[in-house]
Amino acid sequence: MQSIGINDFTYYNYPTGLTVSPDGKHGAIAVVNANEENNCYDSCLWLYDMADGSCRKLTSGKKERNFIWLDGETILFTSDREKRHEAEIKKGEDWTSFYRISIHGGEAEFAFELPYKVQKMKLAGNRLVMTVKYDYQKPDFAHMTEEEKKEAYKSWEEEKDYEVFDELPFWANGQGIVNKKRTRLAVCDLETKEVRIVSPDYENVEGFWVEGGEQVLYISNLYTDKKDVYQGLKLYTISSGKLETVVEQKDMSIDYACILKGKVTFFGSYMKDYGFNENDKLYTVENGAVTLLSDYDDSIHDSICCDCKFNDGASAVHDENYIYFIATLRKQSVIRRFDAAGHMETLVDRQGAVHSLALCGNTIYYPAMRDMGLTEIYSFDGKEEKKLTSFNDAILADREVCPVEEFTFTCQGLELDGYVMKPAGFDPEKKYPGILTVHGGPRATFGPTFFHESQVFANAGYFVFFTNPLGSDGRGNEFADITGKHGGIDFDCCMALTDEVVKRYPQIDEKRLGIMGGSYGGFMTNWAIGNTTRFAAACSQRSIANWISKCMTTDIGYYFNMDQLAADPWNSPEKMWAHSPLKYADMAKTPTLFIQSDEDYRCWMGDALQMFSALKYFGVEARVCLFHGENHELSRSGKPKHRIRRMTEMMNWFDKYLK
């Protein structure tokens, strides 16, 4: 039996984006793999046969991930196998090449190309409905003659040496500079290849659904100066070109929309009771009047923490009778459905995490993690869950997977869940170091599921323990609401867990405790080192140190952070500072490693550098490992070599101070 090592994630398979053929006979799956040698991720399409349960690789180009079914035997996917427009793209043009492949074998064939950067796509009869990236600061190469392009190239080349910002947000995590950039809705006639952009100028399309092959519902945010948190819902009729406003963009956020029994039905929130993070309720709308259909309090997403999955699918799907969706309940994600009358039922309630959903007839298909395993594809036919694939069984069968032990404890009268992973080869007569890990969000959720980072540390001889403090997802709005309380009751929950774990597991050496976390977990790590000397070492990742600077430098800071703190830099700077870990850095004694990415625009590097500088100023051991070209997702989807270096830095740091 092998120990799970730092680079084992490069051996895992990551199935994602499952879709079922129109005739229901096959499923297509994109399987992502980390390529350590080339420092990238490969993705090929696999075909699952519903009749005999066989699964085979369909493509081998290593870049096939965005795809749809054209019919029961043909798949359309995007790629650029011939590098057809490599030179034009370098000059600034946008191009997407499409390929067809038969499920019966043979090479993929070039189908057509479009002068747009295509993102998501869905079929509507003989038309392709898609979202495309649109840059208002760049020449419109798609509608230029070759002569016009030559002149445009020159002017565009000169623009590359600087950026101009005149909007909020001006950058976004994972997207880079987004100033004057929008995602637009477009329709392509597959016979003529004519493309119509159908969403208005400066409207950012954030989700769309094809209804009956003729209508498209989409949610969007129209702005030209500062993007707000409100969204509108629109209905586009393809044949007539008619665009109708269903819900005005004025006071709601909207997550998912469809037509049930002839009525537009959607998940949305007025954000009046719990702010921007408030869970959605179910609504219908007729003639512009929005009516509450179900006063729902749980989440409608999978919030279970995971650092070894890729998820291209949808968290909700529908037919004419039901909306099927994922909900996070305390320590697991389940599958539920609403009918057109607002009646809800839970269909699949099993420990683990469901990543996305696909629907065919009465059967639901979904990638999920079960029984401390990695992601596989499952189905539910209304009676039982069935495991369809075994992409990772052989890998884990040869690895030392450490189980998660569960218990409950209380903090200020509140019952919480505690989780502990014992070191591999645990000897009850020995003493071991322990690491408290804090999740991000704060509305994320830990559960007894496979987490690569935790497995690596447990296999290296550490106790690893964690909880879902107040502020976490999975227990309704009231539990998740820590507005204006960051560093208070949530910190108490983490410390109460630490007390409980040390009491329950006397093999943990109290003098060799560490703490680590990313994003909100990075905030909590920074907060902990300035408010307790309990920990002998810390690792703060993509962290938060100063709310005043963060809210004015990050993509969500100007609305999300100020909303969550119930404070702003002008009317209540003292409150923002009181909740900032940097304020307490002069009290810190804990050696701290900072892991940061220079393109993380969610938790910008300025915060990590401020905290690092403060520790060095006050004589505390500190180190920064700054990754170039990475963003907030470094630990989950960063370049393989960067992920390996990240974990190596962390392991070396904790080994130095805890072992």
N, C-alpha and C positions, 0 to 999 in steps of 0.2 A: 504494500500500500504506500503510495507516494504522498508526501506532504504537499499541500496546496501552496505554490510559490507565487512570487510577485508577478511573473510573466505568464502564469497559467491562463489568464484571460485571453491570451492570444491563441489558445487551443479551443476555446469555447465556440460553439455555433450560436448565432443569434437569428432565429427565424422571425420574420416580421412581415407586415403588409399583406396578410392572407386575403385573397379574394376568391370567390367561387364563380365558376363559369355559368353563363346564362342557363344552360341545360342542367346544371346541378351535378354533372358527372365528374368534374375535376376541380381541384383547388390549386391556385398558383401562390407560391410563397417566395419572398425574397429572403435569402439567407446571407447574412453579413458575417464576415470573418476578418479578424485583425491580421494584417500583413506586416509583421515586425520588420522583415527585410527591407521592404519598400516604404515602411513607415506610413501606411495608409490603411484603409478598409476596403476589402473587396466585397462585391455583392453579386450573386448569381441567382437566377430563377430556378425553382424546383417545382415539379409537378406532382400533385397528390391525386391518386385514382380513388374515387369514392367507392368503387365496386370491389376492388380487391385489396385496398389499403396499401398499395405500393407507393413508394415515393422515389423519384429519380430527378437528377439534375437535368435541367432543360437548356440552360445557356452556360457559357464559360467565358464570357467577355469580361467578367469581374466588375462591371459598372452598371449592371441591370438592377434597378431598384424601383424606378417609377414606371408603373405599368397598369394596363387595363385589359379586360377581355373585349375583343371585337365581336366574337361569336363563340360558340361552344368549342371551336377547334383552333382559334387564332388569338394570339396575344400581341398587343401593341406596346412597345416600351421605348423609352428615350435612352439615347447613348450617343457616342460620337466615335464609332469604331474606325472610321477612315480619316479622322481629324479633318473633316471636310472644310471647316471654317476656322481653323486654328489661327490663321493669319488675320482674318477679319475680326475675330474676337479679341485678339491682342490689341488691335487698333481701336476697340471700343464698341464694336457691333455686338448685338445679341443674336444668337442662333440656337435652335434646338433641332436635333435630328431624331427622327422616329424610325423604328424598325418593326417588322412583323416576323413572327415565328410560329410555325405550326406545332401543335402539341405532339404530332406524330413523328417529329424529328426533322433532321436537316438543318442547314445553316439559316440563321436569321437573315432576312433580306431588307435592304434599305427601302423605306416606304415613302417618306417625304421629309421636308424640312420647313421650319417656320422662322422668320426673322424676329423671334421673341425668346426671352428666357422663360420657358414654361415651367410652372411649379406643379400644382395638382391638376389632374384631369379626370373627367368622367364622360361616359358615352351617353348621348341623347339622340337615338335614332341614327341617322347618318351624319351626325354632327358631334364635334368634340367640344365640350364645355371645359374651360380651363382658366386657371389664374396665371397671370404673367407679371413679371417685374417691369416696372416702368419708371424711368428716371427723367424728371422734368428739367434737370440741369444738363442733360446730355443731348446731343443732336439726335433727331428722330431718323436714324439710319434706315429704318424699315420702310420709309416712304420716300427715299431719295434715289435719284438716278446715280449711275456710277460717277459721272462728272461732279455732281453735287457732293458725293461722298468724299472725293479727293480733297475738296476745299474744307469739308467738315472735319476730316481727319486732322488737318493742321491746327485748327482752332481747339479741337478737343485735346490734342497732345499737350498744348500749352496749359490746359486746366489741371493736369495731373500733378503739378508741383505744389498745389495748395488746395485746401478745402474751404468752402464757404458755408457757414451755418446761419440760418435765419428762422429755424423752427425748433420746437420741442416735441418729441425728442430729436436730437440731431444724430444720435447713434443708438444702436440696439444690439443687445448681446446676441451673438451668433449671426448677425447680419452686417455688422460694420456700420459705416456711415449710411444713415437713412434719410438725411435731410433732402427734401423734395423727391423722395422715392416712394412709390406706392405699389401695392399689389392690386391689379385690375382684373376684372372679369372679362373674358373673351370667348367667342364662339367661332369655331372653324368648321366650314363645310368640307367633309372628307372627300367629296367628289371634285370640287373646284379648288380646294385649299384656300379659299377666301376666308380671311379672318376679320371679324368685327369686334372691336373693343366696345363693350356695352355699358360698363359702369362709368359714371360721370368723372370728369377731371378732378383730381385730388381726393377722390374717395378711395379709402383703403379697404379692400375686401378681405374679411377675416374668416370666412367660412361660407361654403355654398353646397346646395343639395338639389339634384335634378329630380323633378316630380313628373312622372308619367311620360318622360321623353320629350316634353314640350315646354314645361315651365321650370324655372330655376329660382329657388329661394336663396337669398344670400344676406349675410349680416355685414355691416360695414361701418366705417367711421370716416366722416368727411371733415377735413380740416386743412387750413392753409397757413396756420401760424403756430398754434399750440394744440396738440392732440389731447382731448379729454377722455374720460372713462366711459362715456356713453356711446351706445351703438344704435344703429337703425336696422330695420329689417325690410328688404325689398323683394318684389316678385317680378321676374322678367319672363315674358312670353316670347319664345324663340321665333315662331313663324311670323308674328305681327311686329316684333321689335318693341312692344309696349313695355314700359318700365313703371311699376307702381310702387308707392311707398306703403308698406303694411303697418310698420311701427316707426314713428318719427324718432330721430336721434335727439333725445332731449333729457331723459331721466332714467334710462335703463341700461344695464349690460345684458347681452344676449349670448348664449353659448351654443344653442342647437335649435334648429327649426325644421318643421316638416308639415305635411298635410295629413291629418288623421280624420277619416270619415268626412272628408270635404272641408274640414276646418283647419286653418293655420294654427299650429300648436307649437309652443317653444319653451325652452328653459331660459329663465331670465331672473334678474334681480334689480330691485330699486335701490339697493345698497343703503337703506335708511337706518336700519337697526344695528348692523355690525360692520358697516363701511364696505370698502372695496372688496374685502375677502368674504363677504356674505355668501352663503350657499344659495344656489338658484332654487326657485319654485317653478311650478308648471303653470303656464298660461295659455289661453286661446285669445284670438283677436278677430273681430269682425267689424268691418267699416271703420277701422281705426280705433275701436274701443277694445282695450285690453281687459280681460277678465281672468281672475285667479281660478285655476282649475284644481290645483292641489297645493296645500300649504305644507310643502316638503321641507325637511330640515337637514337632511344628510347631504353629503357631497355627491356629485355626479361624475367623478373621475377616479382613476386609480392613483392613490397618493402613497402607495407602499414604496419605500425607498429601495432603490436597486442601482447598482453600478455595473451591471452586466446584462443590459438589454438594449435593443434598438426598437423604436416603436413608430411605425409609419401609419398605423391604422387609426380607426375612429373609436372614440369612447362611447359613441351612441350610434345606433342604426334604427331604421324603421321600415315597416310595411304599411299598408293602409289601415291596419287595426291597432298596432302597438308601436311605442318607442321602447327599444331595448337599450339599456345603458349600464355602465359600471358605477358602482357606489362603493366608497370606502367605509367599512364598519369596524371601528376600533383597531383591529390588528390585521385585517384582511380586506381584499376587495371582492365584491360579489356581483352577480348579474341580476338586474331587476327589469321590470317592464311596467309601463303605464298604458292603460287603454284610453280611448277617446273621451271617456267620462271622468278620467282622473283617478281611476282605481289602480293601486299599485300592488304588485306581488313580486316576491323574491324567487328567482328560478334556480340559481346556482349559489349555494352558500357553503363554501368549503375553504379551509385555511389555505392561504396562498395569495397570489396576486394575478389578476387578469389584466392584460395590457391593452387589448383592443378587441373589437367585435366585427364579425361579418355575418350576414344573414342569407340563408337560402331556404325558401319554404318555411317550414316550422323548425328548422335546425339552425343553431347558432354555432359559429366556429370562432375560435379565439386562441391566440398565444397566451400561455399562462405559466406560472411557476407553482409547482406542487411538491410537497414532501421534501423540502430542503433541496430541491432539484433546480436545474436551469430551465430556461424557456423551452417548451414544446407546444405543439398545436393540439388543441382539444376540441371536442364537439359536445353539444347537448341537444338531444332530440325531444326534450320535454319530459323525459323520464330519468335518464342517467347520463353522467358525464363519461366520455370515452377519450382515451389518449390515442392520438393518431400518429404521432411521429416519435422518433427516438434519436434525434440529432446529437444529444449530449449524454445518453445513457452510458456508453462505453468510457467516455472521458471521466465521469464522476465515479464510475465503478472502481476505478483505479486510484482514486484520491481519498485522502483522509478528510471527509466532510464532518466538521464539528457541529453537533446538534445545538439547538438553542433551548435552554431551560427557562420556563416561565413561572412567574409568581405575581402576586398582587401585594401592594403596600399602600400606605396612606401618607399624604402630605397635607397638613392643615385640614384634615377631615375629608380629603378628596382621595378616592380610590384610583390608583394608577397601576399600570402594567409594568413589570420589570422583566428584563431579559438578560440572561447570562450565557456566555459561551466559555466553557472550560478549555484550558490549553490541551492540545493534542497530546495523547499519552499521559493524561493527568494522573498524578500520584498524590493521594490525600495526605501523605506524610511530608510533602515538600511545600515550600513557600514560592509564590509566583508574583510577578508584577501584574498590575491591572490597568486597563485603559477604559475610561468613560468616553463614549462617542455620542455626539449630539447631532441630530439630523437638521436639515435645512428647512426652509419654508417661511415662518415656522409651521405652516400648515402642510407638513409632510407627516408620514407615519412609519414607524418601525414595526416590524412583525417578525415572527419566527420563519423567515424566508432566507434564501441564499443571498449573501452579500459578500462579494469577493474580498473587499478590503478587510472585513472582519475575519473572514476565513484565513487570510494570510497571517494576521496577527495571532490568531488562536493557534494556528499551526506552528508559529514561531515561538510559542511558549508563553503567551499572554492570556490572562483572563480578559475578555471583552464584555462590557456591559452597557446597556442602553435602556431608555424608556421613551414614552411619549408624554412629555410634560404638558401642562396647560398651555394652549396655543396650537396644539397638534390637530390634525384632521381626524375624522372618523367617529367623532362623538357629538356632532351637532354644532350649531353656531355658538351657543353659549360657552361650551368648553373651549372652542377655538379662539374665542375673543380675549386677547390680551392687549387690547388697544390702550396705549399709554402706560403699559406695565412692564415693558421689556427690561429684563434684568432683575425683576422682583420675584413674583410668585413662580415664574418659569425657572429661574435660577434655584429657588428653594426646592422645586421638584427634583432637579438634577442632583442637588446635594443630599436630599432625602433618599434618593435611589442609592447614592454612594454609601451612605450610612447603612442602608438595608443590606446591600451586597456584601459589605465588609463583615456585617454581623452574621449573615447566612453562610458565607464562605470564608472560614478562618484561614484558609490556605493563601489568601491574598495578603501580601505584605503592604500594610498601610503607608509605609515610607516609600513605596515604589509605585505610586499611582500617577497615571498620566491622563490628559484630556485632549480630545481632538474633535474637530467638526468643521463643516464648510458652509458658507453663506450665513444663514441664521446660526448654524452650528459654529461658524467662525466668530460671529458676534458673541455667542455664549462662551467660547473659549477665551476671547479677549476680555470679556467681563469677568470670568472666573479668575484669571491670573491677577487682576487688580483688586479682587474682593475676597480672596482666600489664598492661603499658602498651603492648601491641602495637597496640591499636585506638584510632583517633582519634575515634570516636563509637560510641555504642551505643543500641539501642532495646530495652528490656526490657518484655515484655508479659505480663499476667496472671501475675506472677512469684512466686517464692519467695525470701525473704530470711532467714527465721528459722524453723527447723524446730520450735522449742519452741512458738512462738505459733501456727504453722500447724496443728500437730497437734491443738490444742485449740480452733480457731476454724472449721475447714472441715468439709465434709460427709464427706470420706473420711480426714481427718487422724488421727482416733483409732484407726483400724485400718490403713489402707493406708500412710500415711507412716511410722508407727512400725515396721511390718513391713519396709518397704523400707530403712530406716536401721538396723534391728536395734538400736534404742535407744528410750528413753522419757525424759520429763523428770525422773523420780524416781530411777531406778537408773543412768542414764547421761547426765545432762544435758551433761556435758563433750563427749561424742561428738556429740550433736545440735548443739551450738554449734560444734564443730570443722568440721562439714559445712555450716554456715550462712554464706551470703555476707555477711551483716551483720557477722560477726566481722572481716572483712577490708576493710570499707568505709573504714577510716581510711587504707588504702593506695591507694585509687582516685584516679585522675587523669582518667579518661575522661568527657567530657560525655555525659550519659545522659538519654534520654527514656523516661518510664514511661507506658505505655498500660494503663489499668485500668478495670474496670467495677464499679459499686457493688453489683451483685447477683451478682457472681462469688463463689459460695460454695465453689468448688473450690480456687481460689487467691485468698483473700480480700484486699481492698484494704489491710488492715493491713500486709501484708508489703511491698507496693510503697511505701506511705507511710513505713514504717520505713527502707527503703533510700534513698528520696528525701531524707528528713530528715537521714540520716547524711551524704549527699553534700553537701547544703547546709551542714551544720554544719562540714564540713571544707573548704568553699570550692570545691567542684567544681560546674561548670555542670550543672544538672539541671532537668527540667521534668516535670510530671505533667499528662496529659490524662485526666480521670476522666469516664467516660460514665455518665449516669444511666439506670437502667432496663435496662441490659444485663448479660449474664452471661458465663460462660467462653467462650461461642460467638460473641462479638462479631465476630471476623474471618471467621467462616464463615456465620453466619446473623443477625447483628445488623441493626438497622434500616438500610436502604440509606444514608440520609444520615449515620448514624454510621459506617458502614464507609468512606464517602468521606472523612469528616473524619479518621478514624483513619489512612488511607493518606496523606492530605495532610500530617498532622502528621509522619509518618515521613519522607516525601519531603523536606519542608522542613528537617527536622533533619539528615538526612544530606547534603543539598545544602549546608547552612550549614557543616558541618565537614569534608566530604570533597571539596567542589568549590570 
